[in-house]
């Protein structure tokens, strides 16, 4: 378990140099940029289902979604999933700013890298679960997991901002 914790930046690689814990904030920022703007982008699924129109991609579902269902190209359930995918993408893009602020302030303030990395890992796990649940789960009860993962990710960012506040105001 120690090598995994070291690789994730949760503890030093050796006990003789505890200051050797890297700050993985840039890696988390890169991952979440690609995740928000690439992985959760609805373009891929819309292309898969053949209803992507590059001339006005933001209007694809509003303009062509119901017609695709009526024509039998996609099912109503697939259209609903595409709409949830667009919402998950928008939320990931909106939430990215909070992550940037939390990691940036924590790093600037000198919060210990293991705390930055721990919060980044919690945020990452929560946001990946959030995206999966948002896009794939359409059951009303199970969709409540989405709220839990949303709050988990945001609380990890708020925790980092709180730690940064403490560091910036140390006497």
C-alpha positions in Angstrom: 0.0 0.0 0.0 2.9 2.4 0.7 4.1 2.4 -2.9 0.6 3.3 -4.1 0.3 6.0 -1.6 3.7 7.4 -2.6 2.8 7.2 -6.3 -0.4 9.2 -5.6 1.5 11.8 -3.6 -0.2 11.0 -0.3 3.1 10.3 1.4 6.8 10.6 0.8 8.6 7.8 -1.2 10.9 7.3 1.8 10.6 8.2 5.4 14.1 9.8 5.3 12.8 12.7 3.1 9.2 13.6 4.1 9.5 16.8 2.1 9.7 14.8 -1.1 5.9 14.5 -1.5 5.1 16.1 -4.9 2.2 18.5 -5.4 0.1 16.9 -8.1 -2.2 20.0 -8.5 -1.2 20.5 -12.1 -1.9 16.9 -13.0 -5.4 17.1 -11.4 -6.1 20.3 -13.3 -5.0 18.7 -16.6 -7.0 15.6 -16.0 -10.2 17.5 -15.1 -9.8 19.9 -18.1 -9.7 16.9 -20.4 -12.5 15.1 -18.5 -14.8 18.2 -18.5 -14.2 19.4 -22.0 -13.4 16.1 -23.7 -14.7 13.0 -22.0 -18.0 14.4 -21.0 -18.5 16.3 -24.2 -21.8 15.2 -25.8 -20.4 15.4 -29.3 -19.1 11.9 -29.2 -22.4 10.3 -28.3 -24.3 12.5 -30.7 -22.0 11.5 -33.5 -22.4 7.8 -32.4 -26.2 8.1 -32.7 -25.9 10.2 -35.9 -27.6 13.4 -34.7 -24.5 15.6 -34.5 -24.7 18.8 -36.6 -21.4 20.7 -36.6 -23.0 23.8 -37.9 -24.9 24.3 -34.7 -23.9 21.6 -32.2 -25.4 23.3 -29.1 -28.9 23.1 -30.7 -28.7 19.4 -31.8 -30.9 17.9 -29.2 -33.4 20.8 -29.0 -33.7 21.0 -32.8 -33.2 17.3 -33.9 -33.7 15.1 -30.8 -37.4 14.6 -30.9 -37.4 14.2 -34.7 -34.7 11.5 -34.3 -37.0 9.7 -31.8 -40.0 10.0 -34.1 -38.0 8.6 -37.0 -36.7 5.7 -35.0 -33.1 6.7 -35.3 -32.8 6.7 -31.5 -35.1 5.8 -28.6 -36.6 8.2 -26.1 -34.3 6.7 -23.4 -31.2 7.4 -25.6 -32.4 11.0 -26.1 -32.8 11.4 -22.4 -29.3 10.0 -21.8 -27.9 12.5 -24.4 -29.6 15.3 -22.5 -28.2 14.1 -19.2 -24.8 13.9 -20.9 -25.1 17.6 -22.0 -26.0 18.5 -18.5 -23.1 16.6 -17.0 -20.7 18.2 -19.4 -22.1 21.7 -18.5 -21.8 21.0 -14.8 -18.2 19.7 -15.1 -17.2 22.9 -17.0 -18.9 25.1 -14.4 -17.3 23.2 -11.5 -13.8 23.4 -13.0 -13.4 26.9 -11.7 -13.9 25.8 -8.1 -11.2 23.2 -8.5 -8.8 25.7 -10.1 -9.4 28.1 -7.2 -9.0 25.5 -4.5 -5.9 23.9 -5.9 -4.4 27.3 -6.8 -5.0 28.9 -3.4 -3.9 25.8 -1.5 -0.6 25.6 -3.5 0.0 29.4 -3.2 -0.7 29.3 0.5 1.7 26.4 1.1 -0.9 23.7 2.1 1.0 20.5 2.5 1.2 18.6 -0.8 -0.2 15.4 0.7 -3.4 17.4 1.7 -3.6 18.9 -1.8 -3.2 15.5 -3.4 -5.7 13.9 -1.0 -8.3 16.5 -1.8 -7.5 16.2 -5.5 -8.0 12.4 -5.4 -11.3 12.7 -3.5 -12.5 15.3 -6.0 -11.4 13.1 -8.9 -13.2 10.0 -7.6 -16.3 12.0 -6.8 -16.4 13.8 -10.2 -15.9 10.6 -12.2 -18.6 8.9 -10.3 -20.8 12.0 -10.7 -20.3 11.9 -14.5 -21.1 8.2 -14.7 -24.2 8.4 -12.5 -25.5 11.5 -14.3 -25.2 10.1 -17.8 -26.0 6.4 -17.1 -28.5 6.4 -14.3 -32.1 7.3 -15.0 -33.8 5.7 -12.0 -35.1 8.4 -9.7 -33.9 6.8 -6.5 -30.4 5.8 -7.7 -29.9 9.2 -9.3 -29.7 10.7 -5.8 -26.2 9.3 -5.7 -25.4 12.1 -8.1 -26.1 14.7 -5.4 -23.8 12.9 -2.9 -20.9 12.8 -5.4 -21.5 16.5 -6.3 -21.3 17.5 -2.6 -18.3 15.2 -2.0 -16.3 16.9 -4.8 -17.3 20.4 -3.7 -16.6 19.7 0.0 -13.1 18.5 -0.9 -12.5 21.9 -2.7 -14.0 23.9 0.2 -11.8 21.9 2.6 -8.7 23.0 0.6 -9.8 26.6 0.6 -10.3 26.4 4.4 -6.8 24.9 4.7 -5.4 27.7 2.5 -7.2 30.3 4.6 -5.6 28.9 7.7 -2.1 28.9 6.1 -2.5 32.5 4.8 -3.5 33.7 8.2 -0.9 31.9 10.4 0.8 34.2 12.8 
